[in-house]
Amino acid sequence: MTLEKKRQIATVFKYIVLVLVGIVMIYPLVWMIGASFKTNSEIFSSIGFIPKAPTVQGYIDAMNGYGGDIDIWKSMLNTYKIVIPKVLFTIASCTLTAYGFARFKFKGHDLLFAVLMATLFLPNVVLNVPQFIMYNGWGWVDSPVYLPLIVPTMFAQDTYFVFMLIQFLRNIPKELDEAAKIDGCTALGTLWHVIVPVLKPAMTSAALFQFMWSSNDFMGPLLYVSTPKRYPAAIFVKMSMDADTGFSWNRILALSLISIIPSLVVFFIAQDQFIDGVTAGSVKG
């Protein structure tokens, strides 16, 4: 058997494995879509994703809400009142912080970078009590503009993104900075005109991660939002389950599907830059 033939067989085998793994990974989502059109009895009697007697009753019930002054549409609007500012502030603050660490040597640089790395290993759960006490003392809990959830992102709270951007910045030649300086650019001018255009794939990756994580965040709103009309979709779906007497699972699945559609759309629109950003920042050139 020739070497070329062996390579072709190996390639075919790899694609078969990838297709099989892809089917296993995506099947729960496909099943959820199909199950949202099934009746309760059929959901628990069949593992197939194609409904035998399709019904849209789950979506009709999902539109009706569960009572009170909130429904799925208001909860999704509340979700993106949190998510969009968090994404914008995260990208701005983390890019600026990463630029400072990657391009400048200042007093305490190494110590502060070590502290930054240490926070990556700190479980968020250990911060919940002191943060709640602090925000409650400031009167931020149940803020109409979600201050406890949004304000920390203005100060590069998500150190994972800072680290990711630093790794990407290390691949950008410093000669670009020097050329910009010769042309009369300030440090901020260099960041805006030179670094940011090259950094866009990594920034897109950070934005997508933050978008998806914030959209699915349950613990943060649970701690800091107590007025039902301000609940985001993650809490609304859970409360809808609690409010039902005997779950209408097609309704719950319909609510879940509606709530994740924006995340899926955003991901598929930006997936090329997302992949470029993740892979480019993984290896130091």
C-alpha positions in Angstrom: 0.0 0.0 0.0 1.4 3.3 -1.0 2.0 6.2 1.4 -0.6 8.3 -0.5 -3.2 5.6 -0.1 -2.5 5.3 3.6 -3.0 9.1 4.0 -6.4 8.9 2.1 -7.6 6.1 4.4 -6.5 8.0 7.5 -8.3 11.1 6.3 -11.5 9.1 5.6 -11.3 7.5 9.0 -10.8 10.9 10.7 -13.8 12.4 9.0 -16.0 9.4 9.9 -15.0 9.8 13.5 -15.6 13.5 13.4 -19.0 13.0 11.9 -20.0 10.4 14.5 -18.8 12.6 17.3 -20.6 15.6 15.8 -23.9 13.6 15.7 -23.5 12.5 19.3 -22.8 16.1 20.4 -25.6 17.8 18.4 -28.3 15.1 18.9 -29.5 16.5 22.3 -30.2 19.9 20.6 -32.0 18.2 17.7 -34.0 16.1 20.1 -35.0 19.2 22.1 -36.3 20.9 18.9 -38.3 17.9 18.0 -39.6 17.3 21.5 -40.9 20.9 21.7 -43.5 19.8 19.2 -44.5 16.6 21.1 -47.1 16.0 23.7 -46.0 15.2 27.3 -46.7 11.5 26.9 -44.8 11.2 23.7 -41.7 12.9 25.1 -41.3 10.2 27.7 -42.3 7.3 25.4 -40.0 7.9 22.4 -36.3 8.7 22.1 -36.7 9.8 18.4 -36.6 13.4 17.5 -39.4 13.4 14.9 -42.8 13.8 16.6 -45.5 11.3 15.6 -48.3 13.8 16.2 -46.8 17.3 15.9 -48.3 20.0 18.1 -47.5 23.7 18.6 -49.3 23.8 22.0 -45.9 24.1 23.8 -45.1 27.3 21.9 -48.6 28.7 22.4 -48.3 28.0 26.2 -44.8 29.5 26.1 -46.1 32.8 24.7 -48.8 33.0 27.4 -46.2 33.2 30.2 -47.0 31.8 33.7 -48.7 34.8 35.3 -47.5 38.1 36.8 -46.0 41.0 34.9 -43.4 39.1 32.9 -43.3 36.8 30.0 -40.7 35.2 27.8 -40.3 38.3 25.6 -39.8 40.6 28.6 -37.4 38.2 30.2 -35.3 38.0 27.0 -35.3 41.8 26.8 -34.1 41.9 30.4 -31.4 39.4 29.5 -30.0 41.6 26.8 -30.2 44.7 28.9 -27.5 42.8 31.0 -25.7 41.0 28.2 -25.0 43.8 25.7 -23.4 46.2 28.2 -21.4 43.4 29.7 -20.0 42.4 26.3 -19.1 46.0 25.4 -17.6 46.9 28.7 -15.7 43.6 28.9 -14.1 44.1 25.5 -13.1 47.7 26.2 -11.7 47.1 29.7 -10.0 43.8 29.0 -8.4 45.0 25.8 -7.0 48.1 27.6 -5.7 46.0 30.5 -4.2 43.3 28.3 -2.5 46.0 26.3 -1.0 47.5 29.4 0.4 44.2 30.6 1.6 43.0 27.2 3.3 46.2 26.0 4.5 48.1 29.1 6.9 47.4 32.0 5.8 49.3 35.1 6.5 49.1 38.8 4.8 46.0 40.2 4.1 44.6 36.7 5.2 41.0 37.6 3.4 41.0 41.0 0.2 42.3 39.5 0.4 39.8 36.6 0.9 37.0 39.2 -2.2 38.2 41.1 -4.1 38.3 37.8 -3.1 34.7 37.1 -4.0 33.6 40.6 -7.6 34.9 40.2 -8.1 32.5 37.4 -8.0 29.7 39.9 -10.3 31.4 42.4 -13.9 29.8 42.3 -16.5 32.5 41.8 -18.7 30.9 44.5 -16.3 32.0 47.3 -16.9 35.6 46.2 -20.6 35.5 46.3 -21.1 36.3 50.0 -18.6 39.2 50.3 -19.7 40.7 47.0 -23.4 40.5 48.0 -22.7 42.2 51.3 -20.7 44.9 49.5 -23.3 45.6 46.8 -26.1 45.4 49.3 -24.4 48.0 51.4 -24.1 50.3 48.3 -27.8 49.8 47.5 -27.1 48.1 44.2 -29.1 44.9 44.9 -32.2 44.8 42.7 -31.0 47.8 40.8 -33.2 48.7 37.7 -30.1 48.8 35.6 -28.4 45.7 37.0 -25.4 47.5 38.5 -23.9 44.5 40.4 -23.8 42.5 37.1 -22.6 45.3 34.8 -20.3 47.6 36.7 -17.6 45.0 37.5 -17.1 44.4 33.8 -15.9 48.0 33.4 -12.8 47.1 35.5 -11.7 43.9 33.6 -13.2 41.6 36.2 -13.1 38.7 33.8 -9.4 37.9 34.0 -9.7 35.0 31.6 -10.3 37.4 28.8 -7.4 39.6 29.8 -5.1 36.5 29.8 -6.5 35.4 26.4 -5.9 38.8 24.9 -2.4 39.0 26.4 -1.5 35.8 24.7 -2.7 37.1 21.4 -0.9 40.4 21.8 2.4 38.5 22.3 2.0 37.3 18.7 1.8 40.8 17.4 5.3 42.2 16.6 6.4 45.1 18.7 7.9 46.7 15.6 4.3 47.7 14.7 4.2 49.8 17.9 7.5 51.3 17.2 6.5 52.3 13.6 3.3 53.9 14.9 5.4 55.8 17.5 7.7 57.1 14.8 4.6 58.3 12.9 3.5 60.3 15.9 1.0 57.9 17.5 0.5 58.0 21.3 0.1 54.8 23.3 -3.7 55.0 23.0 -3.4 55.9 19.3 -1.3 52.9 18.7 -3.8 50.7 20.5 -6.7 52.1 18.5 -5.1 52.4 15.0 -2.6 49.5 15.1 -3.4 46.9 17.8 -7.2 46.7 17.7 -7.5 45.9 14.0 -5.1 43.0 14.4 -6.7 42.0 17.7 -10.2 41.7 16.2 -10.4 37.9 16.0 -9.4 37.6 19.7 -11.8 40.4 20.7 -14.6 38.6 18.8 -13.8 35.4 20.7 -13.9 37.2 24.0 -17.2 38.9 23.0 -18.8 35.6 22.0 -17.7 33.8 25.2 -19.1 36.7 27.3 -22.3 36.8 25.3 -23.0 33.1 25.8 -21.9 33.0 29.4 -23.9 36.1 30.4 -27.0 34.8 28.5 -26.9 31.6 30.4 -25.9 33.1 33.8 -28.3 32.0 36.5 -26.5 32.6 39.8 -25.7 36.3 39.2 -29.3 37.4 38.6 -30.6 35.0 41.2 -28.4 36.8 43.8 -28.9 40.4 42.7 -32.3 40.6 41.0 -35.4 40.2 43.3 -38.2 41.9 41.3 -39.9 39.4 39.0 -40.5 41.9 36.2 -36.7 42.3 35.9 -35.8 38.6 35.7 -33.7 37.5 32.7 -34.6 34.4 30.7 -32.5 32.0 32.7 -34.5 32.6 35.9 -37.8 33.0 34.0 -37.5 29.5 32.5 -36.7 28.0 36.0 -39.6 29.9 37.6 -41.9 28.7 34.8 -41.1 25.2 35.8 -41.8 25.9 39.5 -45.1 27.5 38.6 -46.5 24.6 36.7 -48.5 21.9 38.4 -47.2 18.9 36.6 -44.7 20.1 34.1 -45.8 20.7 30.6 -42.4 19.7 29.2 -43.1 20.8 25.6 -43.7 24.3 27.0 -40.5 24.2 29.0 -38.5 22.9 26.0 -40.1 25.6 23.8 -39.1 28.3 26.3 -35.6 26.9 26.4 -35.3 26.8 22.7 -36.6 30.4 22.2 -34.2 31.6 24.9 -31.1 30.1 23.2 -31.9 31.1 19.6 -30.1 34.5 19.8 -26.9 32.9 21.1 -27.0 30.3 18.3 -27.5 33.0 15.7 -24.7 35.2 17.0 -22.3 32.3 17.2 -22.9 31.1 13.6 -22.6 34.6 12.3 -19.3 35.1 14.0 -17.9 31.6 14.1 -15.1 32.2 11.6 -13.6 35.0 13.6 -14.3 33.1 16.8 -12.2 30.1 15.6 -9.5 32.4 14.3 -9.3 34.1 17.7 -9.1 30.9 19.7 -6.5 29.2 17.6 -4.3 32.3 16.9 -4.0 33.1 20.6 -3.1 29.5 21.6 0.5 29.5 20.1 3.2 32.1 20.7 4.9 33.0 17.5 
